Amino acid sequence: MEKPSNLLLKVSRRLFTNLDEQASFIDALMNPQPFPPCILWCQEKPDISPFGVEIPTLWQPDFVDRLYLGEKPGQHPLHQQGYFYCLDFSSVFAASILLTIPQPVPLVFDMCAAPGGKSVFAWKALKPELLISNEVIGKRLGMLISNLKRCQIKPSGVVNRDSSIFAEMFPASSNLVIVDAPCTGQSLLAKGEKAPGCFHHTAINKSANRQKRIIANSAQIVAPQGYLAYMTCTYSPEENEQVCAWFLERFPQFQAVEVSHLSKYQSHLTTMPCYRVFPQDRLGAGAFTALFKNTSESEELKVNLDTLISMCKYSAISQ
């Protein structure tokens, strides 16, 4: 049997002091088991589901179904018709912090949006007047646009710019900015996929520095009394708790928000309100999530809609 690398062992010891928990975590990555598929209903949920559905968790929104192992929702005709979006259940866990945000939420900005799951969740949960989904990597734009079109997510627009551009052009304007940050993707291993070098300190540090840059730019877009949601699909503290601590030190006008429905998942690595799920929990491949509120009392700035639309690679916006 293949032995865990020294880098994986090192990360497991940083995450867990208990030897059994270390072993369970390592086993979940070394011997990945399939997770039940999950769907987010974009259209009206049918009274009788075409799939076998697991008993929902207490924090699971009613527009999400976790299905029996072996169900293949992506092959169902309703998928192509845009009735639902398929995603990992740990993505639902991470995005569920958005359920804490009071409505209305006029403008939602998803900074790292492809393939679109968090954008779709925010659209369904918060019913924004406008959803802007940004993806800086050009080759990922196609899948993002395709998913938003298929699921009829509107009013929405897709843009393709660096986060610094938006910080400069649209400061203090968005009621919610989502940063589903690019990371080392360590949770891919729990899905049986490859993530070369994901535990190497060089890759982790490079990723953490990129995340700090993106969250700093994103903070400048958040309107007074607005929210910033930060989430990753990786395990390293450097990319999670430590980024959040850096952020709060750099931007003291933001405060971490307690998400009561996730209290049992509070990260044991910090006292700051932030939440983790691990692959051995069997709720998906793993995720980290935290919600911050901009407590500033200054004036919210309005976005120039014409300027924003002119930047869109795709839009479903009626003026």
ZAMARGU-4260 file (C-alpha; in steps of 0.2 Angstrom, whole numbers, plus 5000, padded with zeros to 4 digits):
<rodrens>
0) 5000/5000/5000 | 5006/5017/4996 | 5013/5027/5011 | 5008/5045/5014 | 5021/5058/5010
5) 5030/5067/5023 | 5022/5083/5017 | 5005/5076/5020 | 5010/5069/5037 | 5016/5086/5042
10) 4999/5094/5037 | 4989/5081/5046 | 4999/5085/5062 | 4996/5103/5060 | 4977/5101/5058
15) 4974/5088/5071 | 4983/5084/5088 | 4973/5068/5090 | 4981/5053/5081 | 4965/5045/5076
20) 4959/5061/5068 | 4976/5062/5059 | 4974/5044/5053 | 4956/5047/5047 | 4961/5062/5037
25) 4976/5054/5029 | 4965/5039/5025 | 4952/5050/5017 | 4965/5057/5005 | 4975/5041/5002
30) 4959/5030/4999 | 4946/5042/4992 | 4928/5035/4993 | 4914/5042/4982 | 4903/5056/4990
35) 4884/5057/4987 | 4881/5069/4972 | 4872/5085/4976 | 4861/5097/4966 | 4855/5115/4968
40) 4838/5118/4961 | 4838/5133/4950 | 4820/5131/4944 | 4805/5126/4955 | 4809/5110/4964
45) 4797/5097/4959 | 4785/5089/4972 | 4792/5072/4968 | 4810/5071/4965 | 4817/5061/4951
50) 4831/5056/4962 | 4833/5047/4978 | 4837/5060/4991 | 4846/5059/5007 | 4839/5066/5024
55) 4845/5084/5024 | 4857/5092/5036 | 4850/5105/5048 | 4859/5119/5039 | 4855/5113/5022
60) 4844/5126/5012 | 4828/5119/5005 | 4834/5122/4987 | 4848/5109/4988 | 4846/5090/4988
65) 4860/5078/4993 | 4857/5062/4983 | 4859/5044/4986 | 4876/5037/4981 | 4875/5031/4963
70) 4863/5044/4957 | 4869/5052/4941 | 4860/5069/4940 | 4871/5076/4926 | 4864/5063/4914
75) 4846/5068/4918 | 4836/5078/4905 | 4832/5091/4918 | 4850/5095/4920 | 4852/5100/4902
80) 4836/5110/4903 | 4844/5120/4917 | 4833/5114/4931 | 4847/5111/4943 | 4866/5114/4945
85) 4877/5099/4951 | 4890/5103/4964 | 4900/5095/4978 | 4891/5096/4995 | 4906/5104/5004
90) 4903/5119/4992 | 4885/5120/4999 | 4893/5120/5016 | 4905/5134/5011 | 4891/5145/5003
95) 4879/5142/5017 | 4886/5157/5026 | 4877/5168/5013 | 4861/5162/5021 | 4866/5173/5036
100) 4865/5189/5026 | 4849/5199/5027 | 4840/5204/5012 | 4839/5214/5001 | 4856/5212/4993
105) 4855/5223/4977 | 4873/5219/4970 | 4883/5203/4972 | 4900/5202/4965 | 4908/5184/4963
110) 4927/5188/4961 | 4933/5170/4956 | 4917/5163/4949 | 4921/5148/4937 | 4913/5136/4935
115) 4899/5145/4944 | 4892/5136/4959 | 4894/5150/4971 | 4886/5162/4959 | 4871/5151/4957
120) 4870/5148/4975 | 4870/5167/4979 | 4858/5171/4965 | 4846/5158/4972 | 4848/5162/4990
125) 4848/5181/4990 | 4839/5186/4974 | 4850/5200/4970 | 4845/5214/4958 | 4862/5211/4949
130) 4874/5197/4950 | 4892/5200/4942 | 4903/5184/4940 | 4921/5187/4937 | 4934/5175/4931
135) 4951/5181/4927 | 4957/5165/4918 | 4951/5166/4901 | 4950/5147/4897 | 4938/5145/4912
140) 4926/5158/4905 | 4917/5146/4893 | 4911/5135/4907 | 4905/5149/4918 | 4895/5157/4904
145) 4888/5140/4899 | 4882/5136/4916 | 4874/5153/4919 | 4865/5152/4903 | 4859/5134/4905
150) 4853/5138/4922 | 4845/5155/4917 | 4854/5165/4930 | 4848/5183/4927 | 4850/5197/4929
155) 4868/5193/4928 | 4884/5197/4919 | 4901/5189/4916 | 4917/5199/4917 | 4935/5194/4914
160) 4947/5206/4923 | 4960/5207/4937 | 4952/5211/4955 | 4963/5226/4955 | 4953/5234/4941
165) 4937/5232/4950 | 4944/5239/4966 | 4949/5255/4956 | 4933/5257/4946 | 4919/5251/4958
170) 4925/5255/4976 | 4912/5254/4990 | 4898/5248/4979 | 4894/5229/4981 | 4883/5223/4995
175) 4892/5206/4994 | 4908/5201/4987 | 4912/5182/4986 | 4930/5176/4986 | 4930/5158/4982
180) 4949/5159/4982 | 4961/5150/4971 | 4970/5138/4981 | 4982/5123/4981 | 4966/5112/4979
185) 4971/5099/4992 | 4953/5093/4993 | 4955/5086/4975 | 4964/5071/4982 | 4948/5067/4992
190) 4939/5065/4976 | 4952/5054/4968 | 4960/5068/4957 | 4977/5074/4956 | 4984/5089/4964
195) 5003/5089/4961 | 5013/5098/4974 | 4998/5104/4984 | 5006/5101/5001 | 5023/5109/4997
200) 5027/5124/5007 | 5032/5134/4991 | 5015/5131/4983 | 5005/5134/4999 | 5014/5151/5002
205) 5012/5156/4983 | 4994/5152/4985 | 4992/5162/5001 | 5000/5177/4994 | 4988/5177/4979
210) 4973/5175/4991 | 4979/5190/5001 | 4980/5201/4986 | 4963/5196/4979 | 4954/5198/4996
215) 4962/5215/4999 | 4956/5221/4982 | 4939/5213/4985 | 4937/5222/5002 | 4938/5239/4993
220) 4923/5234/4982 | 4912/5230/4998 | 4899/5244/5002 | 4898/5250/5019 | 4887/5238/5029
225) 4891/5225/5015 | 4898/5208/5017 | 4913/5199/5010 | 4913/5180/5010 | 4929/5170/5009
230) 4931/5152/5006 | 4943/5139/4999 | 4943/5120/4995 | 4960/5117/5004 | 4966/5112/5021
235) 4982/5122/5025 | 4980/5135/5039 | 4991/5147/5029 | 4977/5148/5015 | 4963/5149/5027
240) 4964/5155/5045 | 4980/5164/5042 | 4973/5173/5027 | 4958/5179/5037 | 4969/5185/5052
245) 4980/5195/5040 | 4964/5202/5032 | 4956/5208/5048 | 4973/5216/5053 | 4974/5225/5037
250) 4956/5230/5036 | 4950/5234/5054 | 4933/5240/5048 | 4928/5222/5044 | 4922/5210/5058
255) 4920/5191/5057 | 4902/5186/5058 | 4896/5171/5068 | 4886/5159/5058 | 4876/5150/5070
260) 4870/5136/5060 | 4888/5131/5057 | 4894/5133/5075 | 4898/5114/5077 | 4910/5116/5063
265) 4920/5130/5070 | 4938/5129/5066 | 4948/5122/5081 | 4963/5132/5075 | 4957/5149/5080
270) 4944/5158/5090 | 4939/5169/5075 | 4922/5164/5068 | 4926/5153/5053 | 4921/5135/5049
275) 4928/5119/5042 | 4923/5103/5035 | 4935/5088/5032 | 4933/5074/5020 | 4932/5061/5034
280) 4916/5070/5039 | 4908/5063/5024 | 4900/5079/5019 | 4910/5082/5004 | 4929/5083/4999
285) 4932/5098/5012 | 4930/5116/5013 | 4934/5132/5023 | 4922/5147/5025 | 4921/5164/5034
290) 4910/5179/5032 | 4915/5197/5036 | 4905/5213/5038 | 4911/5230/5033 | 4906/5240/5048
295) 4910/5257/5040 | 4896/5270/5041 | 4902/5280/5025 | 4892/5282/5010 | 4889/5268/4998
300) 4894/5272/4980 | 4883/5267/4965 | 4890/5257/4950 | 4889/5264/4933 | 4879/5251/4925
305) 4883/5256/4907 | 4902/5255/4911 | 4899/5238/4919 | 4889/5231/4905 | 4902/5237/4893
310) 4915/5226/4902 | 4904/5210/4901 | 4909/5195/4890 | 4891/5189/4893 | 4876/5198/4900
315) 4858/5194/4904 | 4854/5212/4910 | 4839/5222/4905 | 4841/5241/4909
</rodrens>
